[in-house]
Amino acid sequence: MYTGPRLVPDGELQNRLSAIYGQRTRDKILFLKADEGIDFAHVQAAIEIARKAGVRVVGAIAEQKREARHREGS
């Protein structure tokens, strides 16, 4: 898992997210981007850890495939 550009081991994720989101009084939003091949159970576990760390809203980030963007612009 990463928080920004930093790799965070699974066992440290809740502490790292608590440090980030515990200081916030508003905007407790986490933007989540998962690799295409990752098991969904791993994503679910990360969301649950984030909720326990104080995250209130999780937004998913999806990348559009380059071919699809090219076709739409044609």
Summary of the structure (lengths in Angstrom):
residues: 74
radius of gyration: 14.8
end to end distance: 36.7
largest distance: 47.1
contacts: 146
relative contact order: 0.18
helix: 45%
strand: 16%
